[in-house]
Amino acid sequence: MSDVGRPPRLAERLMQLVLRSEAQVHGVVGDLREEWARRRDSRSRVACDLWFWRQACLVYLRFRSEQRHVSEERPRTNLAKLAGDIVGDLRLALRTLRRRPLFAAVAILTISLGIGTTAAIYAVVDGVLLSPLPYRDPGGLVTVSVLREGSQSIQRDMSPPDVADLLAQSSSLEHLVGYQPISVTLTDDGESILLDAARLSEGLLAVFRLTPPLGRDLRADETGYGAPRFVVISYSLWRDRFGMSRDVVGRSIELGTAGTRYEIIGVAPEGFEFPGHTKMWLPHRFGSPESCGRACHTWWTIGRLGPNATVASLSTEARSIAANLSLAYPESNTGKGFVVRTLQEQVVGPVRARLWILLGAVSVVLLIACANVANLLLIRTYGRTNEFAVRTALGASRWQLMRQLVTESAVLAVVGGAAAVVIAVGGVEVFALTSAGMVPRVSEITIDGSVLLFSVGLVMAVTVLTSVSPAIYLTRVAPSVNLGHAGRGSDGGFVGRRFRSLVIGFEVALSVVLLSGAGLLARSFGELHSVDLGFETSDVLRITLSTGGDIEDVRTFYRTLEERVAAIPGVEAVGSIYGAPLGPGHTTAKLRIEGRPVPMPGSETLAGVRAVSPHYLETAQIPLVSGRTLLPSDDVDPLPVAVVNETFVRDNFPHEDPLGNRVQVMTDQGYGSPVWTIVGIVRDIRSEALTQEPIAEIYVPHGHFGPGYMTLTVRSAPRAGPLLPAIREEIHSLNPRIPLRQVETVSQAISSEAAPTRFLMLLACIFAAVALALAGVGLYGVLAYLVSRRARDIGVRIALGARTVEVVGVVLSEGLRIVALGAVVGLAASLLSGRVVAALLYEVTPQDPWVLVLVLVTLLLTASVAMFIPAWRASRVDPVETLRSP
């Protein structure tokens, strides 16, 4: 024999796995090797290898079969027997479901939708509410805010002196940094970009226990009045704008509309951009002689607890410090308290209730899906009574039959759960796209191990919920009693019919609960959009600008800009305001009425201060109630005048005419604190929020108050076309460094304000529609089965002269009983659970009669559609054919 190599070693290894002795290996494998070598002399290597592989497979199968027979003859352990039984049940379940592909497809689709949507919403809850913030030791990060005595709402802003005193006097705080989010313009190589930034009382990296990869952080002695112009930049800005050059530290860059030079002293670690998406951190230049000190609440805070400190211990200290400051500074701190919260609570607190409500709603949908599948399996179990009777006669125990039903439910749940993962991934993506800006931490939502574990738990729960009703049926009915009744099966008797009705009634009740919640949110959303805001909302464009310089430079810029924009074709009116309605900015200040005693600390009245250009009130079309509006001459008149709203009058002049009275606003923002003479009264507007009642407001001439941060408001003629390009050109012609911020129409601002309610309403409506559809399908299935099982009875009725209306009535009465039961229970549950969504409603009560009527009408229409086909089929039964059937 020539040297032709050897056969495939892997094929030899395959045979060795089943050959029990060396003699077998030597005999069988040796003979095949010799035959392979003989064939190799006259045939190709590939043909010989294929032949050898075929022989190896035959040897493996033959000897493996012999081993299986031997193992079956040996007594098996209980565990091995149970495993074998489970495998057998699994094979039988797969064969059974394969014979009913439509049933299996419907059940799997229903389960996958229920589990998938529930897992998706759980992923949102887990990523937003349950997962810790992506910082080192996030539990130690806290925020401190202001809570006024007698107020229920927390004011996030703190004054700089209060932050300094709290840090100095607290033993529970390791760090406490005040910050103010801003936007800055970076000019580099002639190209300007607008960036999110923050002004700090000291560096943030120590608070988050981070070390800069390059340079250093800001120090506390580098902030305050006359602070050096340093800046720390983010890692992403260093990478994208400066090419990760290591000599960026010490480089001078130009920031702001005035082109002020700042020196880069450090780069933040990769991924750190607190707060929000901040790209730069600058020292806060507070404490100037013109600043308003403790009366100005302009800082948000972020701090870290010291060793062994807790939120409770810091809260106790904060109350004591607030009381001491109230005694030391009664004019500014009387009635002012400090509230301590974890950073996670501050970030996710506003959406916590909404997300838990969504998870509850989608869990209801899952329960309805389980009830539907359980009902399908129960009906199918009735039809398999003869099968179970035969198996019982052949020796199968009741436990084995129940185990078989559980296995079939498990197969459906597992396959549905696998498909649900795909649905969950898509659901998370859709949620992230549609909830941008409304839900924090959206980028952190993902399908991770905890979500998959939750999904596995759902699969197990679905298996139990869908198999319990067929299993109970088997425990109540002996299958052997039906042996010999081939073709008839069973309908479960009175108990079975009642149980099916209760299951569908349960689905209807849950659907009513979801429909009521969705209806209340929809009604609330409609009320939000019908609110009379008190100012013009159509064809109004707003652009927020910020310019530097002294008060005269700022006033000249905005007056010149307004004149140029007013000349653009299609523009009807132009004005500017500091603190646009439903927009950023404005100051709330204490008041002193000239000629009255100085109020006791803590008893002063408050008002929102709005600096406006002469034509703003006309542009916004805020109606004048009495007196006059502001004029261009008021900007330069040495006697400052102001216009107030109706709430201001009610709070401060309830029984007298306010015109001619003089009011001092106890804040100056660095522009002085003059005494204003009231010359006019305008109508109230909702400036804070759609759902918040008007507050007292005073409109003062911009030329006297002078902030550079203003919102240009442009009212255009209907169908005037886009005006933004022309307005942008006019702004840049005056100063090309000024960025356009928050460009929006008033209609868009209203839509953004109502967006959270709209988003929650849409999801609730989707869940309610799915639940109602599932309940309708379940009702249809029960009635269709009823008609099929009672065909003989219906045929006899028709043969005896029953009219179509009477036959249809039999089916409809069964369906209406189920719907009525579910509606009564569902309405009662809706009234009891209404307080869950009460906090999210506006001008709507949980017992709103219109919503309840609409829910009942919707339920009745859906039930009518579900009952129509079974009722129609019942009326078409042929009595002759029915009576002939066995």
Secondary structure, 3 states (H helix, E strand, C coil): CCCCCCCCHHHHHHHHCCCCCHHHHHHHHHHHHHHHHHHHHHCCHHHHHHHHHHHHHHHHHHHHHHHHHHHHHCCCCHHHHHHHHHHHHHHHHHHHHHCCHHHHHHHHHHHHHHHHHHHHHHHHHHHHHHCCCCCCCHHHEEEEEEEECCCCCCECCECHHHHHHHHHHCCCEEEEEEEEEEEEEEEECCEEEEEEEEEECCCCCCCCCCCCCEECCCCHHHCCCCCCCEEEECHHHHHHHHCCCHHHCCCEEEECCCCEEEEEEEECCCCCCCCCCCCEEEECCCCCCCCCHHHCCCEEEEEEECCCCCHHHHHHHHHHHHHHHHHHCHHHHCCEEEEEEEHHHHHHHHHHHHHHHHHHHHHHHHHHHHHHHHHHHHHHHHHCHHHHHHHHHCCCCHHHHHHHHHHHHHHHHHHHHHHHHHHHHHHHHHHHHHCCCCCCCHHHCCCCHHHHHHHHHHHHHHHHHHHHHHHHHHHHCCHHHHCCCCCCCCCCHHHHHHHHHHHHHHHHHHHHHHHHHHHHHHHHHHHHHCCCCCCCCCCEEEEEEECCCCHHHHHHHHHHHHHHHHCCCCEEEEEEEECCCCCCCCEEEEEEECCCCCCCCCCCCEEEEEEECCCHHHHHCCCEEEECCCCHHHHCCCCCEEEEEHHHHHHHCCCCCCCCCEEEECCCCCCCCCEEEEEEEECCCCCCCCCCCCCCEEEEEHHHHCCCEEEEEEEECCCCCCCHHHHHHHHHHHCCCCCCEEEEEHHHHHHHHHHHHHHHHHHHHHHHHHHHHHHHHHHHHHHHHHHHHCHHHHHHHHHCCCCHHHHHHHHHHHHHHHHHHHHHHHHHHHHHHHHHHHCCCCCCCCCCHHHHHHHHHHHHHHHHHHHHHHHHHHHCCCHHHHHHCC
